[in-house]
Amino acid sequence: MKHINDVVSHQALITHLTGASNYTWLHFRNGSTLLLSKPLSSFEALLTEFVRVHKTALVNPKYVHQIKSPLRTKTPGAIIMQGGAQLPVSRRRWNQVADTLAMRGLENSEFTRLNSPGLVNKMPMRGQAEQETKQAKHLINPPSRQVCAIIRDDVKSLLLRQILEEKWPNCNVRFFASGATLTDHIGHMAFSELPALVLLDVRAVGWSGLSTLEYIKTDKQLRVIPTVVFINGQSGNDIEICYAAGANSVIPQIADNNEFAKIVERVCQYWLSFAELPVATVS
């Protein structure tokens, strides 16, 4: 149960759930899936903001892209999720699902208008003031900053993504499988486009991960990027070696996911909210 609670406590990362008998598939925003031995009804009770659209499907309204009304009176409707997944909407739930999703706004989504006999097509109505407010927020806080990370633990990666989405929505995170792909990515960036933060799980990629840190900190343009190292199973002078290679902070790996989330949020709070970084082009 603890594992289930850990997962559903970060529900912003879950796009939808599909059930079969006493098992449920959780589908995450990054495309990953997780199978848990609990019926879908158990998650419906825990995820109160989600909408049950079918006996086999529970959706996060945040990720609904389109809802299609039934083509005929005895056929089901459909929900299309961001990413392309299509889920059925049962006939007896149609009106309730349409009303619920309409009330929640369906940001970045749409209702398909079909001229089906006997059916009322629903379209969420937004006032001009609400639209202007959203446009103003987008202009004030554009999604223009990037966090780059090498984290091999899937749960910790999901936690980092959720923290950024909830606390720093103008930042997006990009994960890399190796130091080589990360350095190739940032090595071709203009100074104004450099990531606001780099997180390196050094032990997860072996000591060769230090070469990534050294690459960043010996380049006259990249060295301004705050680079935080998570080190696991340290011995001897491992911490000193990381600092000598240029790490801005060195943090021991934390096994407990909740504690990890707290630490990462503090790290992001400092580097993304408090610290001031150079803005002029490095010559």
C-alpha positions as CSV (number, residue, x, y, z in Angstrom):
1,M,0.0,0.0,0.0
2,K,2.9,2.4,0.7
3,H,4.1,2.0,-2.9
4,I,0.6,2.8,-4.2
5,N,0.3,5.8,-2.0
6,D,3.8,7.0,-3.1
7,V,2.7,6.8,-6.7
8,V,-0.8,8.4,-6.4
9,S,0.6,11.2,-4.2
10,H,2.2,12.5,-7.4
11,Q,-0.9,12.3,-9.5
12,A,0.1,15.3,-11.8
13,L,2.3,12.8,-13.6
14,I,-0.4,10.3,-14.3
15,T,-2.4,10.8,-17.5
16,H,-4.8,7.9,-17.2
17,L,-5.4,4.5,-15.7
18,T,-6.8,1.4,-17.4
19,G,-8.0,-1.6,-15.4
20,A,-8.5,-5.3,-16.1
21,S,-9.9,-7.5,-13.3
22,N,-7.8,-6.9,-10.2
23,Y,-5.0,-5.2,-12.0
24,T,-4.5,-1.6,-13.1
25,W,-2.1,0.0,-15.5
26,L,-0.9,3.5,-14.6
27,H,0.1,5.6,-17.7
28,F,2.5,8.5,-17.1
29,R,3.1,11.6,-19.0
30,N,6.6,10.6,-20.1
31,G,5.1,7.5,-21.8
32,S,6.1,5.0,-19.1
33,T,3.6,2.6,-17.5
34,L,3.3,0.7,-14.2
35,L,1.2,-2.3,-13.4
36,L,-0.2,-2.7,-9.9
37,S,-2.2,-5.5,-8.4
38,K,-5.2,-3.3,-7.4
39,P,-8.6,-2.9,-9.1
40,L,-9.3,0.4,-10.8
41,S,-12.0,1.2,-8.2
42,S,-9.3,1.4,-5.6
43,F,-7.6,4.2,-7.5
44,E,-10.9,6.0,-8.2
45,A,-11.3,6.4,-4.5
46,L,-7.7,7.8,-4.1
47,L,-7.6,10.0,-7.2
48,T,-10.6,12.2,-6.5
49,E,-9.8,14.7,-9.2
50,F,-9.8,12.0,-11.9
51,V,-12.9,11.1,-14.0
52,R,-14.2,7.6,-14.5
53,V,-15.2,7.5,-18.1
54,H,-15.6,3.7,-18.5
55,K,-15.5,0.6,-16.3
56,T,-12.0,0.1,-17.7
57,A,-10.7,3.7,-17.7
58,L,-10.0,6.6,-15.3
59,V,-8.6,9.8,-16.8
60,N,-6.8,12.9,-15.5
61,P,-8.8,15.8,-17.0
62,K,-5.5,17.8,-17.3
63,Y,-4.4,15.5,-20.1
64,V,-7.7,15.1,-22.1
65,H,-7.2,16.4,-25.6
66,Q,-10.5,15.7,-27.2
67,I,-13.9,14.1,-26.3
68,K,-16.0,12.6,-29.1
69,S,-19.7,12.1,-28.7
70,P,-21.2,8.7,-29.8
71,L,-21.8,8.3,-33.5
72,R,-25.1,6.5,-32.7
73,T,-27.3,6.2,-29.7
74,K,-26.2,2.7,-28.8
75,T,-22.4,3.2,-29.3
76,P,-19.9,4.5,-26.9
77,G,-18.2,7.9,-27.1
78,A,-14.4,8.3,-26.9
79,I,-11.8,10.3,-25.1
80,I,-8.5,11.1,-26.8
81,M,-5.6,11.9,-24.5
82,Q,-2.7,14.1,-25.1
83,G,-0.2,11.7,-26.7
84,G,-2.9,9.9,-28.8
85,A,-4.3,7.3,-26.5
86,Q,-8.0,6.7,-27.2
87,L,-10.3,5.5,-24.4
88,P,-14.0,4.6,-24.5
89,V,-16.7,6.6,-22.8
90,S,-19.6,4.3,-21.8
91,R,-23.0,5.3,-23.0
92,R,-24.5,5.5,-19.5
93,R,-21.7,7.8,-18.3
94,W,-21.6,10.1,-21.4
95,N,-23.6,13.0,-20.1
96,Q,-22.0,13.0,-16.7
97,V,-18.5,12.8,-18.3
98,A,-19.2,15.6,-20.7
99,D,-20.6,17.8,-18.0
100,T,-17.7,17.1,-15.6
101,L,-15.0,17.8,-18.2
102,A,-16.8,20.9,-19.4
103,M,-16.9,22.3,-15.9
104,R,-13.2,21.6,-15.4
105,G,-12.3,23.7,-18.5
106,L,-10.4,21.1,-20.6
107,E,-7.5,23.4,-21.1
108,N,-5.7,22.8,-24.4
109,S,-8.4,20.4,-25.4
110,E,-11.5,20.4,-27.5
111,F,-14.9,18.8,-27.8
112,T,-15.9,17.3,-31.2
113,R,-19.2,18.5,-32.4
114,L,-21.1,15.7,-34.1
115,N,-24.7,15.9,-35.3
116,S,-25.8,12.7,-33.6
117,P,-29.6,12.3,-33.2
118,G,-30.8,12.6,-29.6
119,L,-27.4,13.7,-28.3
120,V,-26.5,17.1,-26.8
121,N,-22.9,18.0,-27.7
122,K,-21.1,19.9,-24.9
123,M,-18.6,22.7,-25.4
124,P,-16.9,24.3,-22.5
125,M,-17.6,28.1,-22.5
126,R,-14.9,30.5,-21.4
127,G,-15.4,34.2,-21.0
128,Q,-13.2,36.8,-22.6
129,A,-11.8,37.8,-19.3
130,E,-10.7,34.3,-18.5
131,Q,-9.0,33.9,-21.9
132,E,-7.2,37.2,-21.4
133,T,-6.0,36.2,-18.0
134,K,-4.6,33.0,-19.3
135,Q,-2.9,34.8,-22.2
136,A,-1.4,37.3,-19.7
137,K,-0.1,34.5,-17.5
138,H,1.5,32.9,-20.5
139,L,3.2,36.2,-21.5
140,I,4.4,36.8,-17.9
141,N,5.7,33.3,-17.2
142,P,6.7,31.7,-20.5
143,P,8.0,28.1,-20.5
144,S,11.5,29.2,-21.4
145,R,13.9,27.5,-18.9
146,Q,15.3,24.0,-18.9
147,V,16.6,21.6,-16.3
148,C,18.9,18.8,-17.6
149,A,19.2,15.6,-15.5
150,I,20.8,12.2,-15.5
151,I,18.7,10.2,-13.1
152,R,18.3,6.4,-13.6
153,D,15.6,5.8,-11.0
154,D,12.2,6.1,-12.7
155,V,10.3,7.1,-9.6
156,K,12.8,9.8,-8.7
157,S,12.6,11.1,-12.3
158,L,8.8,11.3,-12.0
159,L,9.1,13.1,-8.7
160,L,11.5,15.7,-10.2
161,R,9.2,16.3,-13.1
162,Q,6.2,16.7,-10.9
163,I,8.0,19.2,-8.6
164,L,9.0,21.4,-11.5
165,E,5.5,21.2,-13.0
166,E,3.9,22.2,-9.7
167,K,6.4,24.8,-8.4
168,W,8.2,26.1,-11.5
169,P,5.9,25.7,-14.4
170,N,8.1,27.9,-16.6
171,C,10.8,25.1,-16.4
172,N,10.8,21.9,-18.3
173,V,13.1,19.0,-17.5
174,R,14.9,16.9,-20.0
175,F,16.4,13.5,-19.0
176,F,19.5,12.0,-20.6
177,A,20.7,8.4,-20.6
178,S,24.4,9.3,-20.6
179,G,26.8,12.1,-20.0
180,A,27.7,12.1,-23.7
181,T,24.2,12.8,-24.8
182,L,23.9,15.6,-22.2
183,T,27.1,17.3,-23.1
184,D,26.3,17.0,-26.8
185,H,22.9,18.7,-26.1
186,I,24.2,21.7,-24.1
187,G,27.5,22.0,-26.1
188,H,25.6,23.3,-29.1
189,M,23.5,25.8,-27.2
190,A,23.7,29.6,-27.3
191,F,24.6,31.1,-24.0
192,S,21.1,32.6,-23.6
193,E,19.6,29.1,-24.0
194,L,21.8,27.2,-21.5
195,P,19.9,25.2,-18.9
196,A,19.1,26.8,-15.5
197,L,20.3,23.7,-13.7
198,V,22.0,20.4,-14.3
199,L,21.5,17.4,-11.9
200,L,23.9,14.5,-12.2
201,D,23.5,11.1,-10.5
202,V,27.2,10.3,-10.6
203,R,27.1,6.8,-9.1
204,A,24.2,5.7,-11.3
205,V,26.4,6.2,-14.4
206,G,29.7,5.2,-12.7
207,W,32.7,7.4,-12.1
208,S,32.8,8.1,-15.8
209,G,30.0,10.5,-14.9
210,L,32.7,12.8,-13.5
211,S,33.8,13.5,-17.0
212,T,30.5,15.1,-17.7
213,L,31.0,17.4,-14.7
214,E,34.5,18.2,-15.7
215,Y,33.4,18.9,-19.3
216,I,30.8,21.4,-18.0
217,K,33.1,23.1,-15.5
218,T,36.2,23.4,-17.8
219,D,34.2,25.0,-20.7
220,K,34.3,28.8,-20.4
221,Q,30.7,29.1,-21.4
222,L,29.1,26.1,-19.7
223,R,30.8,26.5,-16.4
224,V,28.2,29.0,-15.3
225,I,25.5,26.3,-15.2
226,P,24.7,25.3,-11.6
227,T,25.6,21.6,-11.5
228,V,24.4,19.5,-8.5
229,V,25.8,16.0,-8.0
230,F,24.0,13.2,-6.3
231,I,26.5,10.6,-5.1
232,N,25.6,7.1,-3.9
233,G,27.8,4.8,-1.8
234,Q,30.5,7.3,-1.3
235,S,33.9,6.2,0.0
236,G,37.2,7.9,0.8
237,N,37.4,11.3,-0.6
238,D,34.6,11.0,-3.2
239,I,32.9,14.2,-2.1
240,E,36.1,16.1,-2.3
241,I,36.8,14.8,-5.8
242,C,33.3,16.0,-6.9
243,Y,33.9,19.5,-5.5
244,A,37.4,19.6,-7.1
245,A,35.9,18.7,-10.4
246,G,33.6,21.8,-10.1
247,A,30.3,20.6,-8.5
248,N,28.3,23.4,-7.1
249,S,26.7,21.0,-4.5
250,V,27.2,17.4,-3.6
251,I,24.3,15.5,-2.1
252,P,24.3,11.9,-0.8
253,Q,21.8,9.7,-2.6
254,I,18.6,9.3,-0.6
255,A,16.7,6.0,-0.8
256,D,13.4,7.2,0.6
257,N,11.5,8.8,-2.3
258,N,9.6,11.3,-0.1
259,E,12.9,12.6,1.4
260,F,14.4,12.8,-2.1
261,A,11.5,14.9,-3.2
262,K,12.0,17.3,-0.3
263,I,15.7,17.6,-1.0
264,V,15.2,18.2,-4.7
265,E,12.6,20.8,-4.1
266,R,15.0,22.7,-1.8
267,V,17.8,22.4,-4.5
268,C,15.4,23.8,-7.1
269,Q,14.1,26.5,-4.7
270,Y,17.7,27.8,-4.3
271,W,18.9,27.6,-7.9
272,L,15.7,28.4,-9.7
273,S,14.2,31.1,-7.4
274,F,17.0,32.7,-5.2
275,A,20.3,32.4,-7.1
276,E,21.2,35.0,-9.7
277,L,23.1,33.7,-12.7
278,P,25.1,35.6,-15.4
279,V,23.0,36.9,-18.3
280,A,25.7,38.5,-20.5
281,T,27.3,36.5,-23.3
282,V,30.6,35.0,-22.2
283,S,33.4,36.1,-24.5
